[in-house]
Amino acid sequence: MPQTVEIRFKGNRRGFHDWPEDDSPLRLNEPVLVEADRGLDFGWVNSTGDAALAKCGGCTSCGPESVTEEPATAVEAIRSKVIRRARPRDVAQHEDLRTSEDAVRREVSARAATHQLPMRISDVEWQWDRQRLTVYFTAERRVDFRSLVRELAGHFRARIDLRQIGMRDEAARLGGIGRCGREFCCSTWLTQPGPVSLALAKDQRLSLNPAQISGGCGRLLCCLKYEHDFYATARKRFPKEGRTVRTLLGTERVVGVDLFREQVKLESAEHGSRTVALLTLRDEVSAAAATRPDDDQPVADVPAGTRRPAGAPRRGRPGGGSGGPPPPPPGGSA
């Protein structure tokens, strides 16, 4: 049975391929040549064995022709073969192609401007055997680039593939340093960034200023999404803001919570504002509930209009004392 390996290409593009079992196992970050669309492509081994199968999902239905046209950061569902390990001259050819791609990108941008196409060329990528040139671009709407493709194909003598990508995919391909001082998550470990809504920033009580919650791509920070579960879980331990609680000092209103310091800010008309620890607040609420009179209910536990005190009559019903009709006498009608 062949060994499944994950190959990493330029721009965080990945693919799953098969390596013959009779050959020696591949090592991580080892350069290899793999089957590509009508030719060969160059990549590095990103994972092997069980780790690669876990990422691929153990799927065996993918064939050499099942190439997806997903965004650049998506995992390509292909199971073609790894042809061989890359030789030093193969690595040198790959580096020459990467060096020439910047000039190719500028030329493609100039030709797109000549055709007056509303598109921005983000990146270009040569296939290792120069049989295919992939052009990645961003645009606000769909672009009719058929005339541009014919011109580029005649100029570069290769198959031209133009792919429209989003702002997040562009940041993943180009890379960069985020406001945290580390490399973009989408260009390192977060290979499939998902949508991020403004509701996540509101739940985390963050500033809604776009300049403070946006990443290098101009969209909302990806970290808002994978940190949201922590905030949602931690906030369940705290009383809701605006809620009224009864403590040893009397009735106070919750005006703010600090999840990391585990503190609650309270405010009352008699004692002003104060900040107490969450555990201290729980003890005060429990002590106040234990010392209250029997007919007094804790404000935090009984919201207004949601519960009827025990023994109180129902309004508008027989025996309620509010003008309702008297109950019929036993044994028949009056």
Secondary structure, 3 states (H helix, E strand, C coil): CCEEEEEECHHHCEEEEEECCCCCCCCCCCEEEEEECCEEEEEEEEEEHHHHHHHHCCCCCCCCCCCCCCCCCCEECCCCEEEEECCHHHHHHHHHHHHHHHHHHHHHHHHHHHCCCCCEEEEEEECCCCCEEEEEEECCCCCCCHHHHHHHHHHHCCEEEEEECCHHHHHHHHCCECCCCCECHHHCCCCCCCCCCHHHHHHCCCCCCHHHHECCCCCECCHHHHCHHHHHHHHCCCCCCCCEEEECCEEEEEEEEECCCCEEEEEECCCEEEEEEHHHHHHHHHHHHHHCCCCCCCCCCCCCCCCCCCCCCCCCCCCCCCCCCCCCCCCCCC
